[in-house]
Amino acid sequence: MSAFVKEIPRPADWGDVSTDTMVEIASLYYYQDITQEELSRRFSVSRAKISRLLKRAREDGIVEIRVHQHPGVSNDLEKEFIAEFGIDRLLVALDQRDPEAQRLAVAGLVANHLSRTLTESMTVAVGMGRNVAAVADCVAPTRRAVTFICAIGGSVRAGEHMNPDHICRRLAVRFGGDSETLYAPALVADARLREELHRNDTVKLALDRARRADVALVGIGDLSEDSNLVRMGWFSPQEVAEARLAGTIGDIMGYDFIDIHGRASSANMQGRVIGLTTRDLGRIPNVVAIASENTKAAAILGALRTGVINTLATSSTNARTILRLHEATRMASADATSRRTKPEA
């Protein structure tokens, strides 16, 4: 278990105790193991008041308490994922009841991973979505000349917070690096227009830069009612229904739609997004995929089976569900093959 003390710029109602003093008290208690009795003497207040202030600090978000999963549990899961899917690493967050808390827990692991692995002059290709955006909120400020470049176009309907350009800018600020924009829409009306835009010099240059990235940070989408693609109105309900009937279970970075076996879907939604393809991602040394929602187990499994993901960040429940689903679908495929090849009597 660990505690994180954050400075909150907004004023807090601490009576005669300022916010700065509150942060100092919390830091001494959680980081330096100063007892409540010693704090009461230092700040000339009662021990009961110190206790109340520490409780209020947790309630107001100045202090966050996090319970870390036992390393042995994560290591066992990671070994299974490496053996089954050939990935390099698995980042597993403890399960949270609140979806937003779950998203931040998973994003925090990715933020720590990037802080450990990114070095000077590296380039990161960045996708879009709530999970990817949350990573920028969890990175501790540092000074590192890393370039973040959009791996997919932007969308007015996505909102500023979830657009790759905005995410790149925020990551660049956190790392003290630079960001580069892909000046193109994320979605176009048809494949013909997409091909025309891909030939545009500005778009082509940005995508070529993204293809040469050292790391890619991407989300995994599904076709649930709460998915970004549905909420943003990129595709009609009829298109989504037809895609599901065709076996589509999700997408990688909003670009390539896949079935549960990791194969390209035959849905009509293909070929309308401006961004890196699954093939492009396969050439990037470290593709970090993040998905926190418990509705995405099937989509994550399909994405893993494409073979392009090197690092997966998700929840503990998702990780276990993916392994069970992987075994179940593999057995179903084996049974189907057996029935097809069995000679007739």
Secondary structure, DSSP 8 states (H G I E B T S, - for coil): -EEEE----S----TTS-HHHHHHHHHHHHHS---HHHHHHHTTS-HHHHHHHHHHHHHTTSEEEE----HHHHHHHHHHHHHHH--SEEEEE---SSHHHHHHHHHHHHHHHHHHH--TT-EEEE--SHHHHHHHHH--------EEEESB-B-GGG-GGGSHHHHHHHHHHHHT-EEE---SBSB-SSHHHHHHHHTSHHHHHHHHHHHT-SEEEEEEE--STTSHHHHTTSS-HHHHHHHHHTT--EEETTTEEE-TTS-B---TTTT-B-B--HHHHTTSSEEEEE---TT-HHHHHHHHTTT--SEEEEEHHHHHHHHHHHHHHHHHHHHHHHHHHS---
